[in-house]
Amino acid sequence: MIWFYRLLFPPLLLLASPYYLWRMRRRGGYRRHFGQRFGATPPLPPKRDGTPRVWLQAVSVGELNALAPLLEGLRAAGAEVYLTTTTSTGYAVARERLTPLILALGYFPADWWPFSRRAWDAVRPDLVVLMEGERWPEHLAQARTRGVPVVCVNARLSDRTHRRMRTLSGFSRLLLDGVTRVLAASEEDAARFRGLGVPAERVAVTGSLKLDVDIPPLGDAEKQKLRAALGLAPGHLVLMGSSTWPGEESALVQALKAARARGLAVSLLLVPRHAERRDEVRAVLERTGLRSHFRLQGDAPGEVDVAVADTTGELRKLTQLADLVFVGKSLPPHEGGQTPVEAAILGRPILHGPRMTNFREITRALDTAGAAREVGLADDLVSACAELLGDAARRERMAAAARAWAEAGRGATERTLAALREELGKRVEKSKV
């Protein structure tokens, strides 16, 4: 099956390249280190006896933000980590926050045999760690050929991926062959992996690494300064759209207007999931007649109705200004949802749409705990926002429930590290034989 994948990959890559090149140009930051897409790596020092090398692949900003405690634990265990990511956004976040904890940072190579083999020959890892949904057939094949264990951490299967893997058994094998252990984020994810044929003894539930992230709190003076920079009026409640997608900004503008129609002093803070959508968001706001300011332009000259954080890596800080958070990519026609975990850690009441399929179990738990509430359509979001913004006691109950849920779920990092240390120990013993 892997040889079929190797033959099919080049024509598919050529067909898809115009789209990916357009997206790279739109997002920017890809020209530098572009050769790493073809298997080149940054300069890596020679391997040292007794120091295992771990190749860790993560993609999203949320995944990378969750890595610091894990990287600290691996370093304490005597391992060195080569960290790769796929997007320029993820690369920038990793370079800013994780560089002191790693051996080197690079881009993950395109998953074709010559590129992957070239990178593997340079890195020569003793253990491969894949975050969440990162499972690449050629990468796994290289690990299997070289006898290198692969551990999937914070592992999850979205509804769409699960459906595809159940329908296409050959595709499923490509994405799971070579995986040594699956450390699932939830029991539902673990059950899905077992249902796809991963032996039960190789699957464990370790929980979500994202719940172990310590988010530095902003002081009152820092919050006031940030509010002023964004143009948020002092004393106004802040309705926040967290990682929003097209159509959701318009719904939140309507929610702002509905809340103000009730006499509430409210401002709107939008954080689009993709900062390069700023022109699209600007066009939406220009039609509303509301005053707006985009953070990339610098500090706001005065108070505005809508602040747009068209920057990267600030979500944790910005969420601390919010009185109510709507989690994006969850209203139809979108599906999957963005993570609600950081809002919960920070004790913010949460609203989300019906399509949080990437975080189904987390969302269900938050809803059950009373920390979050589902809204069906855009009109439901508008009414729910107005209702909750006018009910401080209800918001505080939801906030307390969110904090309690997040605190109860901590501990995934240590459980994950225990499994990784065990795999590294096996590798060291094997090398002595």
C-alpha positions in Angstrom: 0.0 0.0 0.0 2.8 2.4 0.8 4.2 2.0 -2.7 0.8 3.0 -4.2 0.9 6.1 -2.0 4.4 6.9 -3.1 3.4 6.7 -6.8 0.2 8.7 -6.3 1.7 11.4 -4.2 3.7 13.4 -6.9 0.7 13.9 -9.3 -1.5 14.8 -6.4 1.1 17.3 -5.1 1.3 18.9 -8.6 -2.5 19.2 -8.8 -2.7 20.8 -5.3 0.4 23.0 -5.6 -1.4 26.1 -7.1 -3.8 26.2 -4.1 -1.1 25.7 -1.6 1.3 28.2 -3.2 -1.6 30.8 -3.3 -2.3 30.1 0.4 1.4 30.4 1.3 1.7 33.7 -0.5 -1.5 35.0 1.2 -0.3 34.1 4.7 3.3 35.0 4.0 6.5 33.9 5.8 7.0 30.8 3.7 9.9 31.9 1.4 12.4 31.6 4.2 13.6 28.0 4.8 11.4 26.8 1.8 14.0 24.1 1.0 13.0 22.3 4.2 9.7 21.4 2.5 11.9 19.2 0.2 13.8 17.4 3.1 16.5 19.9 4.0 16.9 20.6 7.7 18.5 23.3 9.8 22.1 22.6 10.9 21.9 19.8 13.5 24.8 18.9 15.7 26.0 15.3 15.7 24.2 12.9 18.0 25.7 12.3 21.4 26.0 9.0 23.1 23.5 8.6 25.9 21.3 11.5 24.6 18.3 10.3 22.8 16.9 12.5 20.0 13.2 13.1 19.6 11.5 14.4 16.5 8.3 16.1 17.5 5.8 17.3 14.9 3.0 19.8 15.8 1.0 22.2 13.6 -1.5 24.6 15.2 -0.8 27.5 17.5 -2.8 25.7 20.2 -0.7 22.6 19.9 2.5 24.5 20.1 1.3 26.5 23.1 0.7 23.2 24.9 4.2 21.9 24.3 6.3 23.9 26.7 5.7 21.6 29.8 6.2 18.5 27.7 9.5 19.9 26.2 10.7 20.8 29.7 9.9 17.2 30.8 11.8 15.7 27.9 14.8 17.8 28.5 14.8 16.8 32.2 14.7 13.2 31.0 17.9 13.8 29.1 16.5 14.0 25.6 17.0 16.6 22.9 14.1 17.6 20.7 14.0 18.5 17.0 10.7 20.3 16.6 8.9 20.7 13.2 5.8 22.4 12.2 3.9 23.0 8.9 2.6 26.6 8.9 4.5 29.9 9.0 2.2 30.9 11.9 3.2 27.9 13.9 6.8 28.4 13.0 6.7 32.0 14.3 5.1 31.0 17.6 7.5 28.1 18.2 10.5 30.3 17.4 9.3 33.0 19.9 8.3 30.7 22.7 10.0 27.3 22.5 13.5 27.9 21.1 15.3 27.6 24.5 13.7 24.1 25.0 14.7 22.5 21.7 17.7 21.4 19.7 16.4 23.0 16.5 13.2 24.2 14.8 12.3 23.3 11.2 9.5 22.8 8.7 8.1 19.4 8.2 9.0 18.0 4.8 6.4 17.2 2.2 5.4 13.6 2.7 7.0 12.1 -0.4 9.6 9.3 -0.1 12.7 11.3 -1.4 12.0 14.3 0.8 11.0 12.3 3.9 14.0 10.0 3.6 16.4 13.0 3.2 15.1 14.6 6.4 15.2 11.3 8.3 18.8 10.7 7.2 19.7 14.1 8.7 17.7 14.0 11.9 18.2 10.3 12.8 15.7 10.3 15.7 15.4 7.7 18.4 11.7 8.5 19.0 9.0 10.2 16.9 6.2 12.1 18.7 3.2 13.3 16.7 0.7 15.8 18.1 -3.0 15.4 17.8 -3.9 14.5 14.2 -0.4 14.5 12.7 -0.1 11.1 11.0 1.7 11.0 7.7 2.0 7.7 5.7 5.6 8.2 4.5 6.8 9.6 7.8 5.4 6.5 9.5 6.9 4.2 6.9 10.3 5.7 7.4 9.9 5.1 11.2 8.8 1.5 10.6 11.7 0.7 8.2 14.2 2.1 10.7 12.7 0.5 13.8 12.0 3.9 15.4 8.9 4.0 17.8 6.2 6.5 17.1 3.9 7.9 19.8 0.8 9.9 19.0 0.2 12.3 21.9 -3.0 14.3 22.6 -4.3 12.0 19.9 -7.7 12.6 18.5 -9.8 11.7 15.5 -12.3 14.2 14.1 -15.7 13.0 12.9 -14.6 13.5 9.3 -11.3 11.7 9.6 -13.0 8.9 11.5 -15.6 8.4 8.8 -13.0 8.3 6.1 -10.8 5.8 7.9 -13.7 3.5 8.6 -14.8 3.7 4.9 -11.3 3.3 3.4 -9.6 0.6 5.3 -6.4 0.9 3.2 -6.2 4.6 4.0 -6.7 3.7 7.6 -3.7 1.3 7.6 -1.5 3.9 6.0 -2.3 6.4 8.8 -1.8 3.9 11.6 0.9 1.4 10.5 4.0 2.2 12.3 2.3 3.8 15.3 3.7 2.3 18.5 1.4 3.9 21.0 -1.6 6.2 21.0 -2.0 8.5 23.9 -5.6 9.7 23.4 -7.0 13.0 24.5 -10.3 11.5 25.5 -12.0 8.1 26.0 -14.1 8.7 22.8 -10.9 9.2 20.8 -9.4 6.1 22.4 -12.4 4.0 21.5 -12.2 5.2 17.9 -8.6 4.2 17.6 -9.3 0.8 19.0 -12.3 0.4 16.6 -9.9 1.1 13.7 -7.7 -1.8 14.7 -5.1 -0.4 17.0 -4.5 -3.0 19.7 -6.1 -2.1 23.0 -2.8 -2.5 24.9 -1.2 0.2 22.7 -4.0 2.8 23.4 -4.2 4.8 26.6 -6.2 7.9 27.7 -3.9 10.5 29.0 -6.1 13.6 28.7 -5.6 16.9 27.0 -2.2 18.5 27.2 -3.8 21.9 26.7 -5.3 21.8 30.1 -1.8 21.8 31.7 -0.9 25.1 30.1 -0.2 27.8 32.6 -1.4 31.1 31.1 0.4 34.2 32.6 -2.3 36.4 34.1 -2.5 40.1 33.1 -2.5 42.6 35.9 -5.2 45.3 36.0 -2.8 47.9 34.6 -1.8 45.6 31.8 -5.5 45.0 31.0 -6.2 48.7 30.9 -3.3 49.3 28.6 -4.3 46.6 26.3 -7.9 47.8 26.2 -6.8 51.2 25.3 -4.5 49.9 22.6 -7.4 48.0 21.1 -9.9 51.0 21.4 -12.2 49.2 23.9 -14.1 51.7 26.0 -13.4 51.6 29.8 -16.2 50.0 31.7 -17.7 48.3 28.6 -18.4 44.6 28.6 -16.4 42.8 26.0 -18.0 40.2 23.7 -15.2 38.2 22.1 -15.3 36.1 18.9 -12.5 33.6 19.4 -10.9 32.2 16.2 -13.9 33.2 14.0 -14.6 32.1 10.4 -16.5 33.7 7.6 -20.1 34.6 8.5 -19.5 34.4 12.2 -18.2 38.0 12.4 -21.5 39.2 10.9 -23.5 37.3 13.5 -21.4 38.8 16.3 -21.9 42.3 15.0 -25.7 41.6 15.1 -25.2 40.3 18.7 -23.4 43.5 19.6 -26.2 45.6 18.2 -28.9 43.5 20.0 -27.1 43.9 23.3 -26.8 47.6 22.9 -30.5 47.8 22.0 -31.1 46.5 25.5 -29.2 49.4 26.9 -26.0 47.4 27.6 -22.6 49.0 27.3 -20.8 46.5 25.2 -17.8 46.4 22.8 -16.9 43.6 20.3 -13.5 42.0 20.1 -12.9 39.9 17.0 -10.0 37.5 16.7 -10.2 35.9 13.2 -8.8 32.4 13.0 -6.7 33.5 10.0 -5.2 36.9 10.3 -4.9 37.3 6.5 -8.7 37.6 6.3 -8.4 41.1 7.6 -9.6 42.7 4.3 -12.6 40.4 4.2 -13.5 41.3 7.8 -12.9 45.0 7.1 -15.4 44.8 4.2 -18.0 43.3 6.6 -17.5 46.0 9.2 -17.6 48.9 6.7 -21.1 47.9 5.8 -22.3 48.2 9.4 -21.4 51.8 10.0 -19.6 50.8 13.3 -16.3 52.3 14.3 -13.5 49.7 14.1 -9.8 49.3 14.5 -7.4 46.6 13.4 -4.6 45.8 15.8 -1.9 45.5 13.1 -2.3 49.2 12.4 -0.9 50.0 15.9 -2.7 51.5 18.9 -6.2 52.7 18.3 -6.5 56.5 18.2 -9.7 56.4 20.3 -12.6 54.3 21.4 -14.2 52.0 18.8 -17.2 49.7 18.6 -15.3 46.7 17.2 -11.6 45.9 17.7 -10.1 43.3 15.4 -7.0 41.4 16.5 -5.5 40.6 13.1 -2.3 39.3 14.7 -1.0 35.9 15.7 -0.2 34.3 19.0 -2.2 36.7 21.2 -5.3 34.7 21.9 -4.5 33.8 25.5 -3.8 37.4 26.3 -6.8 38.8 24.6 -9.2 36.3 26.1 -8.4 37.8 29.5 -10.3 40.9 28.4 -13.5 39.0 27.5 -16.7 38.9 29.6 -18.3 36.4 27.1 -16.5 34.2 24.5 -18.0 32.7 21.4 -15.8 29.9 20.0 -15.5 30.1 16.2 -15.8 27.6 13.3 -18.9 26.2 15.0 -21.8 27.8 13.2 -23.2 26.3 10.0 -21.9 25.8 7.4 -18.6 25.4 9.3 -17.7 22.3 11.1 -15.1 21.2 13.5 -14.8 24.1 15.9 -11.8 25.8 17.4 -10.6 24.9 20.9 -12.6 26.2 23.9 -9.9 25.0 26.3 -8.0 28.3 26.8 -11.3 30.2 27.5 -12.2 27.5 30.1 -8.8 27.7 31.8 -9.2 31.5 32.0 -12.6 31.1 33.5 -14.7 32.7 30.7 -18.3 31.8 30.0 -18.5 30.1 26.6 -20.9 30.0 23.7 -20.4 27.7 20.7 -22.3 26.5 17.7 -23.6 23.0 17.1 -20.7 21.7 15.0 -17.8 21.4 17.5 -17.0 18.0 16.1 -13.2 18.3 16.7 -13.9 18.9 20.4 -17.0 16.9 20.9 -16.2 15.3 24.2 -14.6 18.5 25.7 -17.6 20.6 24.6 -20.1 18.0 26.0 -18.3 18.1 29.3 -18.3 21.9 29.4 -22.0 22.0 28.6 -22.8 19.5 31.2 -20.7 21.4 33.8 -22.6 24.5 33.1 -19.5 26.3 31.7 -20.6 26.5 28.1 -23.8 26.7 26.1 -24.7 25.6 22.6 -26.4 27.9 20.1 -28.0 26.5 17.0 -27.9 29.2 14.4 -26.7 32.8 14.0 -30.1 34.1 15.3 -29.7 32.0 18.4 -26.2 33.4 19.0 -27.5 36.9 18.8 -30.2 36.3 21.4 -27.9 34.2 23.7 -25.3 36.9 23.7 -27.8 39.6 24.6 -29.2 37.5 27.4 -25.9 36.5 29.0 -24.3 40.0 28.7 -27.3 41.3 30.7 -27.0 38.6 33.4 -23.8 39.0 35.4 -24.7 36.4 37.9 -25.2 33.8 35.2 -21.9 34.6 33.6 -20.1 34.3 36.9 -21.6 30.8 37.5 -20.5 29.7 34.1 -17.0 31.2 34.7 -16.7 29.3 38.0 -17.8 26.1 36.3 -15.2 26.6 33.5 -12.4 27.1 36.0 -13.4 24.0 38.0 -13.6 21.8 34.9 -10.2 22.9 33.7 -8.6 22.3 37.1 -10.1 18.8 37.3 -8.6 17.9 34.0 -5.0 18.7 34.7 -2.3 16.0 34.7 -2.0 15.0 31.1 1.6 16.2 30.7 2.9 13.9 33.4 1.0 10.9 32.1 2.3 11.6 28.6 5.9 12.0 29.9 5.7 8.7 31.7 4.8 6.9 28.5 7.5 8.8 26.5 10.2 8.0 29.1 9.2 4.4 28.9 9.7 4.4 25.1 13.0 6.2 25.4 14.1 3.7 28.0 13.3 0.8 25.7 15.3 2.5 22.9 18.3 3.0 25.1 18.2 -0.7 26.3 17.9 -1.9 22.7 20.9 0.2 21.6 23.0 -1.6 24.2 22.3 -5.0 22.9 
